[in-house]
Amino acid sequence: MNMQQKPNWKNKLHEVIYGTHTPAGKVFDITLLVAIIYSIIIVMLESVESFDEKYHSFFNISEWIITILFSIEYILRIICVNQPKKYIFSFYGIVDLLSTLPKYISYFILDSHFLSVFRALRLLRVFRILKLIRFVGESNKLIRALRNSRSKIFIFIFFVFIISIILGTVMYLIEGPENGFKSIPQSIYWCIVTLTTVGFGDITPQTAVGQVLATVIMIIGYGIIAVPTGIVSAEYTASKDKTSNASTSSCPNCGTDIVFSDASYCRRCGNKLHNV
């Protein structure tokens, strides 16, 4: 047998753990998601004092069972890939490790088991289970559009900041300290809050002129919301990338998700994917 070829049991294990195209793989991933959700709910309920007092033993046992299961799963994921280091230091590998540590660390650091809520990050695997990995390509296009728009967005934000300084100063001159606008920086803060349509209401203009100016600022705020959206949308529309058919498999060598079904090599480790 070829030295690079995994034993048959490892191939089957890899297919179940990393693949979603087989019934066993789907059952494994769905069971895993249910366990993650259950664990998160347990941790959340445990933080409620009345529930913890009544069901503390149940919560503790449940957490240990989940932790042990996740630990076994993490070890199996390492075993069934050819290059364990690739998986261990990958995003999912780090998340999987962090999801198993909190309960163990709680022996040394009090209440650290509440860090188990980080297991929610593991729910990202739902993208593979529901065959939504095809949207990774779309997200890459969006990130590229944001990157290409950064200079325009920066100029726009700088322009908004200048407007906030000018209108905030004007509002300070109109209202003054007697109406709550005690300084120019505080007036600029009010202007930014109003311009972004947040409106905390901690400072409000009292004079008629001030209220008119506030109305103008609110209208400008609604108008400028669409500007960065339009900039990014234009860049996104201009993208000419073509999206290939999505895949729900993963590299048998390092466990990285295969984004495109027609890929010949793994985008992370370069392993040939002819057997995937």
C-alpha positions as CSV (number, residue, x, y, z in Angstrom):
1,M,0.0,0.0,0.0
2,N,1.2,3.5,-0.8
3,M,2.8,5.2,2.2
4,Q,0.7,8.4,1.5
5,Q,-2.5,6.4,1.3
6,K,-4.5,6.2,4.5
7,P,-5.8,2.9,5.9
8,N,-9.3,2.0,4.9
9,W,-10.7,2.8,8.4
10,K,-9.2,6.2,8.3
11,N,-10.8,6.9,4.9
12,K,-14.2,5.9,6.3
13,L,-13.7,7.9,9.4
14,H,-12.6,11.0,7.3
15,E,-15.7,10.5,5.1
16,V,-18.0,10.5,8.2
17,I,-16.4,13.4,10.1
18,Y,-15.5,15.8,7.2
19,G,-18.0,14.8,4.5
20,T,-21.6,15.8,4.3
21,H,-22.4,13.9,1.1
22,T,-23.1,10.6,2.8
23,P,-25.9,9.7,5.2
24,A,-23.4,8.9,8.0
25,G,-21.7,12.2,7.5
26,K,-25.0,14.1,7.6
27,V,-26.0,12.3,10.8
28,F,-22.6,13.0,12.4
29,D,-22.7,16.7,11.6
30,I,-26.4,17.2,12.6
31,T,-25.7,15.3,15.9
32,L,-22.7,17.5,16.5
33,L,-24.7,20.7,15.9
34,V,-27.4,19.5,18.3
35,A,-24.7,18.8,21.0
36,I,-23.2,22.3,20.4
37,I,-26.6,24.0,20.8
38,Y,-27.5,21.9,23.9
39,S,-24.1,22.8,25.4
40,I,-24.6,26.5,24.8
41,I,-28.1,26.4,26.3
42,I,-26.8,24.6,29.4
43,V,-24.1,27.2,29.9
44,M,-26.6,30.0,29.5
45,L,-29.1,28.4,32.0
46,E,-26.3,27.8,34.4
47,S,-25.6,31.5,34.6
48,V,-29.2,32.0,35.9
49,E,-28.9,31.7,39.7
50,S,-32.3,30.2,40.3
51,F,-31.7,27.5,37.7
52,D,-28.2,26.8,38.9
53,E,-29.3,26.3,42.5
54,K,-31.9,23.8,41.4
55,Y,-30.1,21.9,38.6
56,H,-26.4,22.5,39.3
57,S,-25.6,18.8,39.4
58,F,-27.4,18.1,36.1
59,F,-25.7,21.1,34.4
60,N,-22.3,20.0,35.6
61,I,-22.8,16.4,34.5
62,S,-24.1,17.5,31.1
63,E,-21.2,19.8,30.6
64,W,-18.7,17.1,31.4
65,I,-20.4,14.6,29.0
66,I,-20.4,17.2,26.2
67,T,-16.8,18.1,26.9
68,I,-15.6,14.5,26.8
69,L,-17.5,13.9,23.5
70,F,-16.0,17.0,22.0
71,S,-12.5,15.9,23.2
72,I,-13.0,12.5,21.5
73,E,-14.2,14.2,18.3
74,Y,-11.3,16.6,18.3
75,I,-8.8,13.7,18.6
76,L,-10.6,11.7,15.8
77,R,-10.4,14.8,13.5
78,I,-6.6,14.9,14.1
79,I,-6.2,11.1,13.5
80,C,-8.1,10.9,10.2
81,V,-6.1,13.6,8.3
82,N,-2.6,13.1,6.8
83,Q,-1.2,16.3,8.2
84,P,-2.7,16.9,11.6
85,K,-0.8,20.2,12.1
86,K,-2.7,21.7,9.2
87,Y,-6.0,21.0,10.9
88,I,-4.8,21.9,14.4
89,F,-3.7,25.4,13.4
90,S,-6.6,26.0,11.0
91,F,-9.6,28.2,12.0
92,Y,-11.9,25.3,12.7
93,G,-9.1,23.4,14.5
94,I,-8.5,26.3,16.9
95,V,-12.2,26.7,17.5
96,D,-12.6,22.9,18.1
97,L,-9.8,23.0,20.6
98,L,-11.1,26.1,22.4
99,S,-14.5,24.4,22.7
100,T,-13.0,21.5,24.7
101,L,-10.8,23.5,27.1
102,P,-13.1,25.6,29.3
103,K,-14.4,22.8,31.5
104,Y,-10.9,21.5,32.1
105,I,-9.6,25.0,32.9
106,S,-12.5,25.5,35.4
107,Y,-10.6,23.3,37.8
108,F,-7.9,26.0,37.9
109,I,-9.8,29.2,37.2
110,L,-13.2,29.7,38.8
111,D,-16.2,30.1,36.4
112,S,-14.0,29.8,33.3
113,H,-16.4,27.1,32.1
114,F,-18.7,29.9,31.0
115,L,-16.2,30.4,28.2
116,S,-17.9,27.3,26.7
117,V,-20.2,29.7,24.9
118,F,-17.4,30.1,22.4
119,R,-18.7,26.8,21.1
120,A,-21.2,28.9,19.2
121,L,-18.4,29.5,16.7
122,R,-18.6,25.8,15.9
123,L,-22.1,26.4,14.5
124,L,-20.3,27.8,11.5
125,R,-20.2,24.2,10.3
126,V,-23.8,24.6,9.5
127,F,-22.6,26.1,6.2
128,R,-21.3,22.8,5.2
129,I,-24.2,20.8,6.4
130,L,-26.8,22.9,4.7
131,K,-24.6,23.1,1.6
132,L,-24.1,26.8,1.9
133,I,-20.4,26.7,1.3
134,R,-21.1,28.0,-2.2
135,F,-21.7,31.4,-0.5
136,V,-18.1,31.5,0.6
137,G,-17.3,32.6,-3.0
138,E,-19.9,35.4,-2.7
139,S,-18.5,36.5,0.6
140,N,-15.0,36.7,-0.9
141,K,-16.5,39.0,-3.6
142,L,-18.0,41.2,-0.9
143,I,-14.7,41.4,1.0
144,R,-13.0,42.3,-2.3
145,A,-15.6,45.0,-2.9
146,L,-15.1,46.4,0.6
147,R,-11.3,46.4,0.1
148,N,-11.6,48.2,-3.3
149,S,-14.0,50.8,-1.7
150,R,-11.9,51.6,1.3
151,S,-10.4,54.8,0.0
152,K,-13.8,56.2,-1.1
153,I,-15.4,55.2,2.2
154,F,-12.5,56.8,4.1
155,I,-13.0,60.1,2.2
156,F,-16.7,59.9,2.9
157,I,-16.2,59.3,6.7
158,F,-13.7,62.1,6.8
159,F,-16.2,64.4,5.1
160,V,-19.0,63.4,7.6
161,F,-16.5,64.1,10.4
162,I,-15.9,67.6,9.1
163,I,-19.6,68.2,8.8
164,S,-20.1,67.0,12.4
165,I,-17.4,69.5,13.6
166,I,-19.0,72.4,11.7
167,L,-22.7,71.7,12.6
168,G,-21.7,70.8,16.2
169,T,-20.0,74.1,16.6
170,V,-22.9,75.9,15.2
171,M,-25.3,74.1,17.6
172,Y,-23.0,75.1,20.5
173,L,-23.3,78.8,19.4
174,I,-27.1,78.5,19.1
175,E,-27.9,76.6,22.2
176,G,-25.0,77.3,24.6
177,P,-24.3,75.8,28.0
178,E,-27.6,76.9,29.5
179,N,-29.4,74.3,27.2
180,G,-27.0,71.4,27.9
181,F,-24.5,72.1,25.1
182,K,-21.6,72.8,27.6
183,S,-18.7,72.6,25.2
184,I,-17.9,72.2,21.5
185,P,-16.7,68.6,21.8
186,Q,-20.0,67.7,23.6
187,S,-21.9,69.4,20.8
188,I,-19.9,67.5,18.2
189,Y,-20.8,64.3,20.1
190,W,-24.5,65.3,19.9
191,C,-24.2,66.0,16.2
192,I,-22.6,62.6,15.4
193,V,-25.2,60.8,17.5
194,T,-28.0,62.7,15.6
195,L,-26.3,62.4,12.2
196,T,-26.1,58.6,12.6
197,T,-29.8,58.5,13.6
198,V,-28.9,56.9,17.0
199,G,-30.4,59.7,19.0
200,F,-29.7,58.9,22.7
201,G,-31.7,61.9,23.8
202,D,-29.3,62.8,26.6
203,I,-28.9,66.3,25.0
204,T,-31.7,68.0,23.1
205,P,-31.9,71.5,21.6
206,Q,-34.4,73.8,23.3
207,T,-34.5,76.8,21.0
208,A,-36.5,77.0,17.8
209,V,-33.4,77.6,15.7
210,G,-31.6,74.7,17.3
211,Q,-34.6,72.4,16.7
212,V,-34.6,73.4,13.0
213,L,-30.9,72.7,12.7
214,A,-31.4,69.4,14.4
215,T,-34.1,68.5,11.9
216,V,-31.8,69.3,9.0
217,I,-29.1,67.2,10.6
218,M,-31.5,64.2,11.0
219,I,-32.5,64.5,7.3
220,I,-28.9,64.7,6.2
221,G,-28.3,61.6,8.4
222,Y,-30.9,59.6,6.5
223,G,-29.4,60.7,3.2
224,I,-25.8,59.8,4.0
225,I,-26.7,56.3,5.1
226,A,-27.1,55.2,1.5
227,V,-23.8,56.6,0.3
228,P,-21.4,53.9,1.6
229,T,-23.9,51.3,0.7
230,G,-24.0,52.6,-2.9
231,I,-20.2,52.7,-3.0
232,V,-19.8,49.1,-2.0
233,S,-22.7,48.0,-4.2
234,A,-21.1,49.6,-7.2
235,E,-17.8,47.8,-6.5
236,Y,-19.6,44.5,-5.9
237,T,-21.6,44.8,-9.1
238,A,-18.4,45.6,-11.1
239,S,-16.9,42.3,-9.9
240,K,-16.5,39.9,-12.9
241,D,-15.6,36.8,-10.9
242,K,-17.5,33.7,-11.9
243,T,-18.7,31.3,-9.2
244,S,-18.0,27.7,-9.8
245,N,-20.2,24.8,-8.5
246,A,-19.9,24.5,-4.7
247,S,-18.6,21.5,-2.9
248,T,-19.5,20.0,0.4
249,S,-16.4,17.9,0.7
250,S,-13.1,18.6,2.5
251,C,-9.4,17.9,1.9
252,P,-8.5,14.4,3.1
253,N,-5.0,15.7,3.9
254,C,-5.7,18.7,6.1
255,G,-9.5,18.8,6.6
256,T,-9.9,22.2,4.9
257,D,-13.3,22.7,3.3
258,I,-13.3,22.5,-0.5
259,V,-15.0,25.6,-1.8
260,F,-15.3,24.6,-5.5
261,S,-16.2,21.2,-6.7
262,D,-13.9,21.5,-9.8
263,A,-10.8,22.3,-7.7
264,S,-7.8,20.1,-8.5
265,Y,-5.7,21.0,-5.4
266,C,-6.5,22.0,-1.8
267,R,-6.2,25.8,-1.4
268,R,-4.5,25.3,2.0
269,C,-2.0,22.4,1.7
270,G,-1.9,21.8,-2.1
271,N,-2.9,18.2,-1.8
272,K,-4.2,16.7,-5.1
273,L,-8.0,16.3,-4.8
274,H,-8.6,13.6,-7.4
275,N,-9.9,11.1,-4.8
276,V,-12.3,13.7,-3.2
